[in-house]
Amino acid sequence: MLEIAPGSPAFFNVMEIRNIAIIAHVDHGKTTLTDALLRQTGVGEEGVSMDSNALEQERGITIYSKNAAIEYKGTKINIVDTPGHADFGSEVERVLRSIDSVLLVVDAQEGPMPQTRFVLKKSLELGLKPMVVINKIDKPAADPAKAEEQVLELFLELGANDEQSNFPVIYAIGRQGIAKKNLTDDSKDLTPLLDMILEHVKPAGKDMENLPLRAQPFNLGYDNFLGRLAIVRVYEGTLKTGQTVFVKKPNGETRNGKVIKMFTFKGLQKEESTEVRAGDIALVAGLTDIFIGETIADSADAAPLPAIAIDEPTITLNFLVNNSPFAGREGKYVTTRQIRERLEKELEINVGLRVDFSDDTAYKVSGRGELHIAILLENMRREGYEMQVSQPQVIFQDINGVKSEPFEEVTIDTPTEFQGAIIERLGMRKFVMKDMQLHSETARILFEGPTRGLLGYRNQFVLDTKGEGILSSRFLEFRPYAGEITKRAAGSMISMVSGKTLGFSLANLQDRGTLYIKPAEEVYEGMVIGNTSKGDEMSVNPTKGKQLTNMRASGTDEALNLVPPFTITIERGLEVMADDEYLEITPKSVRLRKQFLNESARIKAKNKA
């Protein structure tokens, strides 16, 4: 009898399989915990993280769901790390359909947060039995017992059945790679957590290998050589390289395809495989037009697997060619055709995105939120693209003859001294306070209101709470239109000339509002260089120098005291821009500008409107 060496690809293919996803609110420690599991099982290295994308590492958040696999006690455990931010909620939903259990990670200090509720609700609805990890128990204000109690309350509130409510709990310090069954236990590694996974997650695909093939993609990837890739869960049968398969849409419509290459996961690495059996997760190449939720089968008569719903976008904006006076200085890809090709490539993998290419002058791009769009724009500028975008607008829908708009649930943690200003401002933006809990000197306030009211608010929130508040939001549903919203918008400070800014001029202008630029920066006519505190638009000359004379007097040569500028980033720009402005984005710069650069042209356009 042929013996298979442990650790070899063949050994990985005959092991029992467990499939889990790690879910949590943003920054509760999912990725850190996953990295620690990879290191302990010998397939991860110090300093190598699941968050491999440069943007993820800079921001400290997970943007894209990722697959990894570890081996423990002769069992292969497929792990999917999911995003924690509401804008990427559709990624989480799809992943949950492909696995058998979830590790719900909750911060021992913060307790359950908005995204905790969202991901847990989806898990319970799908009949999954979550396991709970109370993480960061070493934080100074950590209260694991209280966090566990709040998690149980959340389970019951979301309608968990008796079996789901009787969840196992592990206490962990993710960054130290330590897990404990009881708080008083002495532990040096994550063995208790790994044992809990083997005990509570049922083996995947057991006794399903001999059935006819049925597999389903839950995510997409792209490779420059292999084209579109499908990340699939094989539910029944075996999928083989070179196999001709039938791809079925949820409505039963069928087409043929051929599997060219397949990869399974080992650690964070992809490993080529000739066959993938029931229960496993694999990357499949060759099915060029495959889409999420379709069924891959070996027979045209196979019943399609239940469809996977993709969340609809909530905001839209236009992508245009940059036509400012500085156009083409920094970008490598600046034409309409190049922008179109890049957006078409993005649509291959970014399933939450919609693009309308019907107008050649402005492509209408719709996404799940400001962060969703900002991440796309940031990736494009880093690749050398140059473009300008219009102000984001909320998408309205007609539901049963009623004009409807997206609504959000907003959770705010703030020092109690700032709660009055927050309630007042959000009240003006049509938000209704649903709950408030006071804990010593901090308040947690729950609001519901239209997404429109949240656009442009986050920056104001930072100012109102002096940077000490935490704002989290999640999409609820489309509800009837909430009416006009009054926002005390700051007016724009617009440069009336082109040239280099001077410190003398900026020192005088900073008293009129907030500046976005620093001295010796190039500006052009119609560029927005700051905002005015009184809310009126103002044309200014930031290049004006001090008038020189032969006379000297005491006090005339005082040092300039310039306040550091409020630097415009993509996200800040999307928040503060007015509806008659564009955000100009290049590989090196982000600028705000008026759509009509000349003042008389702006006046004419206003009168016409």
Summary of the structure (lengths in Angstrom):
residues: 609
radius of gyration: 27.2
end to end distance: 83.3
largest distance: 103.0
contacts: 2004
relative contact order: 0.09
helix: 26%
strand: 32%
